[in-house]
């Protein structure tokens, strides 16, 4: 029988959206290594299924995650790696190997600690319940964040705002996360997942090749700089111009109707 204390990940396909849920509710969805491996495998499923166009990451139960189940991770960190990614999987933090090319929407509630914030930062659109409580508390345990927060948080919310929380470990609210730009929307408690799914389903109705190209271009600008991204905008548009979706987009415009895209 499976160990009830071990984490798992639920996966449900809903139209063109893949729902990915953290499920270790008896431990506040704290990450053991199994749950991280399962999450990596779910990201691989999102990437490999051509019928899926967007993912939604959420936490089952009252909390998104209580963070890392730290005793499980000491040896892993000593080996100078965050976690072993299973074959066919993708690192949900986007630190090891290639990143998924499809957009991720995330919904958080309750406690969202340490790796929870880092997963948030690795996603593309973020929704939080008003009662969410965030904290990056690694410094209270004698270490520092190694899942991307020290790099991504200053870029997202500004240097001083990031240091305010990285260097104190203080808790902040959903409203504060929204004010800082860490999350794009806040909802009443219990509505965050429905709103995240609405956004994901709206993304999934757009032209998939255009969505993926937009995401790729924006990431390239972050990594290589604005001018490098400007230089390849028209070059990278050329394959899209030959697609069936562009023809459908033009035809729907002429016919004044909603386009139906196939990702081809």
N, C-alpha and C positions, 0 to 999 in steps of 0.2 A: 504493500500500500504506500502511496505517496506520503511523505512527511508533511503534516499539516502546518509545520513551521516554515517550510520552504516556500519561497515565492514562486509565482507563476505569472504568465501573461495571457490574457484572453485576446482572441482575434476574431473579428466578425466583419464580414463583407456586407456593406450596405450600399447597394447600387455601385457607383464608381468610387465610393469612399471606403477605406479600411479603418475600422475601429480597433484601436490597440489599447487594452486596459491593464494597468498594474493591479495584481491581485495577491496581496499578502496582508489582508485587512487586520488579521490578529496581531500584526507587528507594525501597524500604521504604514503598510507598504514600504517598509524599510528594505533597502536593496541588499539581498545576498547575491552571491555570484551566479546562482542558477537563474534568478530573475533577470539579471543583466544579460546573461547569455540568451534567455528566451526573448528578451526585448530586441536584442540584436537580430535574432532569427526572424522576428515579426517585421522588422525593417527590411530584411531581405525579401520577405514575402511581398511587402509593399512595392519594392523596387522591381521585382520580377514579374508581377502580374500586370500584363498590358491593359487589362480591363479596369484596373484601379488607377485613379488619377490624383488622389490626395489622401493623406492619412490624418487621423485624429488620435492624439495620445491623451489618456486620462487616467485617473486613479479610481479604482473601485472603493466604495465605502466612504468614510467621513473625511479622509485625508488623501492628498495627492501622494506625498511620501514624507516619512520621518527622516529621510536621508540614507546614508550608508549604514549597514550593519557592520560597524567598524572592525570588530575582532576578526571577521571573515576576510578582511582586505589587507591586513598588515603584511602578510607574506607576499601578496600580489604586488603591493607597492614597493616592497623591498627588491622585487625583481625588475623594477623600473618599467613597469607597464601597468596600464589601468585595468585591463581585463583581456582575456583571450577571446577573440571574436570567433564564433563557430563558422565552419565552412558554409558559404552561401549567405552569411549574415552581414550586416552593416552596422558600424559603430554608431549608436544613437547620439553620442556626443560629437560625432564628426571629427574625431581626433586621429583615428587610425584608419588608413586605407581610404578608398574613394568614398565620397558622401552620396547619399541617395539623391537622385535628380528630381524627385517629386516633392511638392510642398507638404509641410507638416503644420497642422494646427494643433494647439495644445490647450487643454482646459484644466485648471487647478482649483483646489479648494482645501479648507482646513490647513494643516501644516504642510508647508512646502520648503523643506530644508535641504541645504548643501547640494547634493546631486540633483535635487528637484529644480533648483534655480538654474543649474548648468544644463539640464535637459530643456528647460524653458528657453535659455539663450541659444540652444542649438536648433530650436524650432523657428518657424517663419512668422506665424501669427499666434498671439497668445491672449487667452481669455481667462480671467480670474474672478471667482466669487468675491464679494466685498469682504467677507469674513476670513479670507485667506491670510495666513501669517507666514511671512517669509523670513529666513535667516540663513546666513552663510557662516556657520559656527565652527569651522575647522580650527580656527585659532584657539578656541576654548578646549580643544583636544590635543594641542601641541603640534599641529600640522598646518598646512595651508591648502586651499582648493587646487586640485590637480585635474579637474574635469573641464577646464576652460574658463572659469569665472574670472580669474585674474586678468585674462586677455580680453574677453568679450564684454564683461560688465562695464569697464571704463568706456569702451567704444559705444555701448548702448545708452548709458545714462550720464556720461561725463565723469571726468577724473575724480573730482571732489565728492560727488554723490556716491561713486563706487567705493572710494576709500572710507567714506563714512560708515559703510556697512561691512566691507571686507576686513577692516582693521579693528572693529569693535565687536563683531558678532551679534550686534543688536537686531532685534526683531522689527520688521516693518509690515504695514498692512497692505491689503489689496488696493485701497485708495492711494496710498503712497507709491505703490508700484505703478499705478496708472499715471500719477502725476509725473513720475520720473521717466515714463515711456518704456518701462520694462514690460508692461502688458498693454495691449491695444484697446481692450474693452474690459469693463467690470460689470458684473451682473448681480442680481439678488442671489443669495445662497440657494443652491439647487438648480439654478438655471444656466450655469456656466457650460455644461456639456451640450445642452440643446443649442446654445448660441454658437459654440464651436462647430457643431455639426452643420448648422445653417451656413456658416462661412465656407466650410469645406465643400458642401454640396453646391454652393454658388461657384466656387473655383472649378469644380468638376464639370460644370456646364460650359465653361469657356474652351477655346481651342487648346487641347493638351500640348501640342508642339509649341504653341506660342507661350503657354504658361511655363513650360520647362525651359524655354529659351530665355524668358524674362528672369527666372530664378538663376539660371546659369550666368547671365550677363551681370546681374547684381552681385553675385558672389565673386565673379572675376574682378569686378571693380574693387571690392573689399581687399582681395588678395594681391592684385597687381597694380592697383591705382586707377584713378579716373581716366587718365589719358590713354592708358593701355586698353581700357574697356571701350573708350570712344573709337579707337582705331579699328576695331573689329565689328562694330555694330552692323554696318551694311554688308560686310562679308558674311557674317553669321546669319543674316536675314535670307540669303539666297536659297538655301535648301527649303525654307518655309514657303517661298514663293511658288515652288513646284508642287506643293502638297495639295491633296484633295480638300483639306480644311480651308485653305485660302480661297479656293473656288467656291466652296460652300458659304464662306463668310461674305464674299462679294455677291453671290446669288441671293443670299438672304437679305442683304442690304437693298438690292434692286427690288425684291419682292416684298419688302417691308414685313419680314417675319423673323421669328427666333431661329437662329442658326442651330443646326444639329451636327455636332462635330464627332468625328470618328478617331481622331488621333493619327491620321494617315495623310 
